[in-house]
Amino acid sequence: MSAQPIHIDDEDSGTGRRLPFRQSLLATLGLCFVTILVGLDQSIVGTAMPTIAAELNSFDLYAWVGTSYLLASVITVPIFGRLGDFYGRKPFVIASIIIFTTASILSGMADSMLQLILSRGLQGVGGGMLVGTAFACIPDLFPSAAVRLKWQVFLSSAYGIASVVGPSLGGFLTEYYGWRSIFFVNVPISLLGLWSIWQYLPLIRYPHKQVIRLDWVGAVLITLVLGSLQFFVEFLGRYGMSWNVVMLGLVFILFTLLLFKWEAHCPYALIPLELFRIKSMNVLFLLSLLLGFTLFSLLFYIPLFLQGGFALSPNEAGILITPLVVCVTVGSILSGKVVTSLKRPNHILYAGFVLVLVCILGTIFSNREGSSYVFMAYMVLGGVGLGMIMPNLTIFSQEVAGKSNLGIATALVQSIRMIGGMLGIAVVGSLVNYLYATGMVRQIGDKIPPDSLQGLFDAQVLVNPVQQAALQAQAQQIGVGDIQFWIDAGRETLVAAIHSGFWIVFALTLLATVWVYRLPLIDLKDKKTDKQKGV
């Protein structure tokens, strides 16, 4: 017999609430299915992206498949984080699963890169709703920080399992069933999650004295700020500091100033600026931004590094990337066991960032002749490091923000991480495209007749055998001969370009490591026992 949904209005912010253990477990398992959706989507698409860009013949839009998802997510996360605080999170979790599933089906049916980008944007709306509401359900169910950390392992493990399966599953499905199958695999997971959430997750509302109103003007301004930022970064990489790019930068600054001015005077602000006056929150926000830059740059460009630069198949690349994401679970479990016993829990962040730095350096110094096992060892270190960082940034922010801002604080940490990811994908992508094109111009020089074999200047030829065959036929017609030499030169150029992009990632991760020292001590030890708190 499935438990009926429980509607709770907490007068004491949940400190005395106790749900039946069975319902708590099944509700958490439902949230785990939701976490699997997010983790799978972040790890499975990257492995398939080189093939997608090649088949849809739009390598210049490579980064937009990731940034459209992240941009939509960033916009919706704070909106539904705040709505969840007001109305309870369950209705929005259910709606987000439906939207995410619909968008996954549309992505799998896309016939052009533009359709895929738009579908991924809709998927980002669903993903943003999931992040903004589902991740804040755990502190609703388990108000005690010590108990919450134990249950958080379920979500971390679910994310890790999805991340483990993601790269290898993405490579396998892409190679044997086509890239569209990576989106359709979301459907059965979504249905399981929808049923579990509907049946077992209680609707928990907290009392609010103020009139419940949503800051739609703030939402529009957030959209304009992030949209103008995305276009500025994208066009800066393509066209340099031209007058229209400068104008885009000024538009971004203008919208940012308007956003902060509006939010400062809005009585029902979508983004409570008082959170930014808390030193600990400011440090956590910056760390989340830098972590997002690092995380999504690695997830999106290591597959291109392996497939385009090292000439590996999607399946082979997925196997090499798997340790990076599988060990996120290992790091999360290790962190959950030791962080509450540390005198200074902040130190767990130092350990995590140092391991990620070693991973990035290892990737930068990897080459086509290097050992696969050594590369996988670097991925293991990076995964463990990320597992030590990600859940703790969320837990720390929840402790600092307090119960009244629980949802929006959780949402802001997640959305700022996505902003970092959006910037990482765009900045690294723009740099890689520029360095590859200019590098090939230097490689070829006057060795090939001008305006011939233009396909060599587009990196998608490195992952598209059909395009390579067409280019070979064209080369024979003009008397150039075998193009394999130029394909190999292109691979070396792409590897060097991605290495340069990863040096930026390394520098920002090093900044994050240093910045941890500015975080005041976070105390995770409860003053009351779990029994006294009713958990």
C-alpha positions in Angstrom: 0.0 0.0 0.0 1.5 3.3 -1.0 1.4 6.2 1.5 -0.9 9.1 0.7 0.8 12.5 0.3 1.0 14.4 3.6 0.3 18.1 3.7 2.2 19.8 6.6 2.1 23.4 7.7 5.1 23.8 10.1 4.7 26.4 12.8 8.1 25.6 14.2 10.1 25.5 11.0 10.2 21.7 11.2 12.3 21.3 14.4 9.7 19.0 15.9 8.5 17.2 12.8 8.9 13.4 12.4 7.8 11.6 9.3 7.5 7.8 9.3 10.8 6.2 8.4 9.3 4.3 5.5 7.8 7.5 4.0 11.1 9.4 4.6 13.0 6.6 2.8 10.6 6.3 -0.2 10.4 10.1 -0.5 14.2 10.3 -0.6 14.3 7.5 -3.2 11.9 9.5 -5.3 14.3 12.5 -5.0 17.1 10.1 -6.0 15.4 9.4 -9.3 15.2 13.2 -9.9 18.9 13.5 -9.0 19.7 10.7 -11.5 18.0 12.8 -14.2 20.2 15.8 -13.5 23.4 13.8 -13.1 22.7 11.7 -16.2 21.9 14.7 -18.3 25.1 16.5 -17.3 27.4 13.5 -18.1 25.7 11.7 -21.0 25.4 14.6 -23.4 29.0 15.7 -23.3 30.2 12.3 -24.6 27.8 12.4 -27.5 28.4 16.1 -28.4 31.2 15.6 -31.0 29.0 13.2 -32.9 25.9 15.4 -32.6 27.8 18.4 -33.9 29.3 16.4 -36.8 26.0 14.8 -37.8 24.0 18.0 -37.6 26.8 19.9 -39.4 27.0 22.7 -36.9 30.3 22.6 -35.0 30.1 26.4 -34.6 27.1 25.9 -32.4 28.8 23.2 -30.3 28.8 25.2 -27.1 25.2 26.4 -27.4 23.8 22.9 -26.8 25.3 23.2 -23.3 24.8 26.9 -22.7 21.2 27.0 -23.8 20.4 24.4 -21.1 22.4 26.2 -18.5 21.1 29.6 -19.3 17.5 28.4 -19.0 18.3 26.6 -15.8 20.0 29.6 -14.2 16.9 31.7 -14.9 14.4 29.3 -13.5 16.3 28.0 -10.5 15.9 31.2 -8.3 12.3 31.6 -9.5 11.1 28.2 -8.4 13.4 28.1 -5.4 11.5 31.1 -4.1 8.1 29.7 -5.2 9.0 26.5 -3.4 9.6 28.5 -0.2 6.2 30.0 -0.5 3.9 27.2 -1.8 5.8 24.0 -1.0 8.1 22.2 -3.3 6.1 19.1 -4.3 3.9 20.6 -7.1 7.0 22.1 -8.7 9.0 18.9 -8.6 6.2 17.1 -10.3 5.8 19.8 -13.0 9.6 19.9 -13.5 9.7 16.1 -14.2 7.0 16.5 -16.8 8.7 19.4 -18.6 12.1 17.7 -18.5 10.7 14.5 -20.0 8.8 16.3 -22.7 12.0 18.3 -23.6 14.1 15.1 -23.6 11.8 13.6 -26.2 11.9 16.8 -28.3 15.7 16.8 -28.1 15.8 13.2 -29.4 13.6 14.2 -32.3 15.6 17.3 -33.4 16.5 17.5 -37.0 18.8 20.5 -36.8 21.2 22.0 -34.3 18.8 25.0 -33.8 15.9 22.6 -32.9 18.2 20.8 -30.5 19.3 24.0 -28.9 15.7 25.2 -28.4 14.7 21.7 -27.0 17.7 21.8 -24.7 16.6 25.2 -23.5 13.2 23.8 -22.6 15.0 20.9 -20.9 17.0 23.5 -19.0 13.7 25.0 -17.7 12.7 21.6 -16.3 16.2 21.0 -15.0 16.2 24.4 -13.3 12.9 23.7 -11.6 14.3 20.4 -10.4 17.4 22.0 -9.0 15.5 24.8 -7.4 13.0 22.6 -5.7 14.1 19.0 -5.4 17.5 19.7 -3.8 15.8 21.8 -1.1 13.4 18.9 -0.1 16.1 17.1 1.9 16.4 19.8 4.6 12.6 20.0 4.6 12.5 16.3 5.4 15.5 16.3 7.8 15.9 19.6 9.5 18.9 18.4 11.6 22.2 19.1 9.8 23.8 15.9 11.2 20.9 13.7 10.1 20.6 15.5 6.8 24.3 14.7 6.0 23.6 11.0 6.4 20.6 11.1 4.1 22.4 13.3 1.7 24.6 10.3 0.9 21.5 8.8 -0.9 21.3 11.8 -3.3 25.1 11.9 -3.7 25.2 8.2 -4.5 22.3 8.6 -7.0 24.1 11.5 -8.7 27.3 9.4 -8.7 25.5 6.3 -10.2 24.0 8.5 -12.9 27.4 10.1 -13.6 29.1 6.7 -13.6 26.6 5.4 -16.2 26.5 8.7 -18.1 29.7 8.9 -20.1 30.0 5.2 -20.9 26.3 4.9 -21.6 26.4 8.0 -23.8 29.4 6.6 -25.7 27.8 3.1 -26.1 24.4 4.4 -27.2 25.9 7.0 -29.6 28.1 4.4 -31.2 25.6 1.6 -31.6 22.1 3.2 -31.5 22.7 6.8 -32.5 22.9 10.0 -30.4 19.1 10.5 -30.2 18.9 7.5 -27.9 20.8 9.4 -25.1 17.7 11.7 -24.7 15.1 8.9 -24.8 16.8 7.1 -22.0 15.5 9.8 -19.6 11.8 8.7 -20.1 11.7 5.6 -17.9 13.7 7.3 -15.2 11.3 10.2 -15.3 8.3 8.0 -14.9 9.7 6.2 -11.9 10.6 9.5 -10.3 7.2 11.0 -11.0 5.3 8.1 -9.4 7.6 8.1 -6.3 7.3 11.8 -5.8 3.5 11.8 -6.3 3.0 9.0 -3.8 5.5 9.7 -1.0 6.8 13.2 -0.9 4.9 15.3 1.6 3.8 18.9 0.7 5.5 21.0 3.4 4.7 24.7 3.7 6.3 27.2 6.0 4.3 30.2 7.4 5.1 33.6 5.8 3.8 36.8 7.3 4.3 38.9 4.2 2.0 38.7 1.2 3.2 36.1 -1.2 4.2 37.8 -4.5 6.7 36.9 -7.1 9.2 39.3 -8.5 8.5 39.0 -12.2 10.4 42.2 -13.1 13.4 40.7 -11.3 13.0 37.4 -13.3 12.9 39.4 -16.6 16.0 41.4 -15.6 17.9 38.2 -14.6 17.0 36.8 -18.1 18.3 39.9 -19.8 21.5 40.0 -17.7 22.4 36.4 -18.3 21.4 36.4 -21.9 23.5 39.5 -22.7 26.4 38.0 -20.8 26.2 34.8 -22.8 26.1 36.6 -26.2 28.9 38.9 -25.1 31.2 36.0 -24.2 30.2 34.1 -27.3 30.7 37.0 -29.8 33.9 38.1 -28.1 35.5 34.8 -28.9 34.3 35.0 -32.5 34.8 38.7 -33.4 37.2 40.1 -30.9 36.6 43.5 -29.3 34.6 45.0 -32.1 32.2 47.9 -31.6 29.1 45.6 -31.5 30.7 43.3 -28.9 31.6 46.3 -26.8 28.0 47.4 -27.0 26.9 44.0 -25.8 29.2 44.4 -22.9 27.7 47.8 -22.0 24.2 46.3 -22.3 25.2 43.6 -19.9 26.5 46.1 -17.4 23.4 48.3 -17.7 21.0 45.3 -17.1 23.2 44.2 -14.1 22.9 47.7 -12.5 19.2 47.8 -13.2 18.8 44.3 -11.6 20.6 45.2 -8.4 18.8 48.6 -8.1 15.4 46.9 -8.6 16.1 44.0 -6.2 17.4 46.5 -3.5 14.0 48.3 -3.4 11.6 45.5 -4.3 9.7 44.4 -1.1 9.3 40.9 -2.5 12.7 40.6 -4.3 13.4 37.3 -6.2 17.0 37.5 -5.0 17.2 38.6 -1.4 20.2 40.9 -1.4 20.6 40.5 2.3 22.2 37.1 1.5 24.9 38.9 -0.3 25.7 41.0 2.8 26.6 37.8 4.7 30.4 37.2 4.3 30.1 33.4 4.3 27.4 33.4 1.6 29.5 35.7 -0.6 32.5 33.3 -0.3 30.3 30.3 -1.0 28.7 32.0 -4.1 32.1 32.8 -5.6 33.3 29.2 -4.9 30.2 27.9 -6.6 30.8 30.1 -9.6 34.4 28.9 -10.0 33.4 25.3 -9.4 30.8 25.5 -12.1 33.4 27.0 -14.5 35.7 24.0 -13.8 33.1 21.3 -13.7 31.3 22.0 -16.9 34.5 22.9 -18.8 35.8 19.4 -18.0 32.5 17.6 -18.7 32.0 19.3 -22.0 35.5 19.5 -23.5 37.3 16.3 -22.3 35.1 14.3 -24.6 36.1 16.5 -27.5 39.7 16.3 -26.3 39.6 12.5 -26.5 37.5 12.0 -29.6 38.7 14.9 -31.8 42.3 15.1 -30.4 43.1 11.4 -29.6 40.9 9.9 -32.3 39.0 7.7 -29.8 35.5 6.4 -30.5 32.6 7.7 -28.3 32.5 4.5 -26.4 36.3 4.5 -25.7 36.1 8.2 -24.6 33.2 7.4 -22.3 35.1 4.7 -20.6 38.1 7.0 -19.9 35.8 9.8 -18.6 33.8 7.4 -16.3 36.2 7.6 -13.4 35.8 11.4 -13.2 32.1 11.1 -12.5 32.0 7.7 -10.7 34.3 9.0 -8.0 32.1 12.0 -7.3 30.1 9.4 -5.2 33.3 8.2 -3.5 34.2 11.8 -2.6 30.7 12.6 -1.4 30.6 9.5 0.9 34.1 10.1 2.3 33.2 13.8 2.9 29.9 12.9 4.6 31.7 10.5 7.0 34.4 12.9 8.0 33.2 16.5 7.6 31.1 16.6 10.8 34.0 15.2 12.9 36.4 17.9 11.7 37.1 20.9 13.9 37.1 23.0 10.8 34.8 21.5 8.2 36.0 24.1 5.8 39.2 22.1 5.3 37.3 19.5 3.3 37.1 22.1 0.5 40.9 22.6 0.4 41.3 18.9 -0.1 38.7 18.8 -2.8 40.1 21.7 -4.8 43.7 20.4 -4.6 42.6 17.1 -6.1 40.8 18.8 -8.9 43.9 20.9 -9.6 45.9 17.7 -10.0 43.3 16.3 -12.4 43.4 19.4 -14.6 47.2 19.4 -14.7 47.2 15.8 -15.6 44.8 16.4 -18.5 46.9 19.4 -19.7 50.0 17.2 -19.9 48.3 14.2 -21.5 49.0 13.4 -25.1 48.0 10.7 -27.7 51.0 8.5 -26.7 50.2 8.6 -23.0 48.9 5.7 -20.9 45.1 5.4 -20.6 45.5 4.1 -17.0 47.4 7.2 -16.0 44.7 9.4 -17.6 42.0 7.5 -15.7 43.9 8.0 -12.5 43.8 11.7 -13.0 40.0 11.4 -13.6 39.7 9.5 -10.3 41.4 12.3 -8.4 39.2 14.9 -10.0 36.0 13.0 -9.3 36.9 12.5 -5.6 37.7 16.2 -5.3 34.5 17.3 -6.9 32.6 14.9 -4.5 34.2 16.6 -1.6 33.2 20.1 -2.8 29.7 20.0 -4.3 27.6 18.6 -1.5 29.4 20.7 1.1 28.9 24.0 -0.7 25.2 23.2 -0.6 25.2 22.1 3.1 27.3 25.1 4.2 25.0 27.5 2.4 21.9 26.0 4.0 23.4 26.3 7.4 24.4 30.0 6.9 21.2 31.2 5.2 18.7 30.0 7.8 15.3 28.4 7.4 13.4 31.4 6.0 15.8 31.6 3.0 16.5 27.9 2.7 15.1 27.4 -0.8 16.4 30.5 -2.4 19.9 30.0 -0.8 20.1 26.4 -2.1 18.8 27.7 -5.5 21.3 30.5 -5.7 24.3 28.2 -4.9 23.1 25.8 -7.7 22.2 28.6 -10.2 25.5 30.4 -9.6 27.3 27.2 -10.3 25.4 26.9 -13.5 26.4 30.5 -14.4 30.0 29.4 -13.9 29.3 26.4 -16.1 27.7 28.6 -18.8 30.8 30.9 -18.7 33.2 28.0 -18.7 31.6 26.3 -21.8 31.4 29.6 -23.6 34.9 31.0 -22.7 36.8 27.7 -23.3 34.7 27.0 -26.4 35.4 30.4 -27.9 39.1 30.0 -27.2 39.3 26.5 -28.6 37.5 27.5 -31.8 39.8 30.6 -32.3 43.0 28.7 -31.5 42.1 25.8 -33.7 41.2 27.9 -36.7 44.4 30.1 -36.4 46.5 27.1 -35.7 45.4 25.4 -38.9 46.0 28.5 -40.9 49.7 28.4 -39.7 49.9 24.7 -40.3 48.7 24.8 -43.8 50.1 28.1 -44.9 50.6 28.1 -48.7 50.9 24.3 -48.9 47.3 23.9 -50.1 45.7 26.1 -52.8 43.8 29.1 -51.2 40.0 28.6 -50.5 40.3 24.8 -51.0 39.6 22.1 -48.4 38.0 24.6 -46.1 36.6 21.7 -44.1 40.1 21.3 -42.5 39.5 24.6 -40.7 36.4 23.2 -38.9 37.2 20.9 -36.1 34.1 18.8 -36.7 36.0 17.0 -39.5 38.1 15.3 -36.8 35.0 13.4 -35.5 33.1 12.9 -38.7 34.4 10.0 -40.9 31.8 10.9 -43.6 33.1 14.4 -43.9 36.7 13.1 -43.9 35.8 10.9 -46.9 34.2 13.8 -48.7 37.3 16.0 -48.0 39.6 13.2 -49.3 37.6 13.0 -52.6 37.9 16.8 -52.9 41.6 16.6 -52.2 42.1 14.0 -55.0 40.3 16.2 -57.5 42.6 19.2 -56.9 45.8 17.0 -56.7 46.5 17.4 -53.0 46.6 13.6 -52.4 46.1 11.9 -49.0 44.7 14.3 -46.3 45.5 12.0 -43.4 48.6 14.2 -42.7 46.4 17.2 -42.4 43.9 15.3 -40.2 46.7 14.4 -37.8 47.9 18.0 -37.9 44.3 19.1 -37.0 44.3 16.7 -34.1 47.5 18.1 -32.7 46.2 21.6 -33.2 42.9 20.7 -31.4 44.8 19.1 -28.4 47.0 22.2 -28.1 43.9 24.5 -28.2 42.1 22.5 -25.5 45.2 22.5 -23.4 45.3 26.3 -23.6 41.6 26.4 -22.6 42.3 24.1 -19.6 45.1 26.4 -18.4 42.3 29.0 -17.8 40.3 26.4 -16.0 43.4 25.6 -13.8 44.0 29.2 -13.0 40.4 29.8 -11.8 40.4 26.5 -9.8 43.6 27.7 -8.1 41.9 31.0 -7.3 39.0 29.0 -5.7 41.5 27.0 -3.6 43.1 30.1 -2.3 39.7 31.8 -1.8 38.5 29.0 0.7 40.6 30.7 3.4 38.1 33.6 3.4 35.2 31.3 4.4 34.4 31.8 8.1 34.1 28.6 10.2 31.0 26.6 9.4 29.7 24.8 12.5 27.8 21.6 11.6 27.5 20.2 15.1 24.0 20.3 16.6 23.4 21.8 20.0 20.5 19.4 20.5 20.5 15.7 20.0 18.5 14.2 17.2 16.0 12.8 19.7 15.4 16.2 21.1 14.8 17.6 17.6 12.3 14.9 16.8 14.2 13.4 13.9 
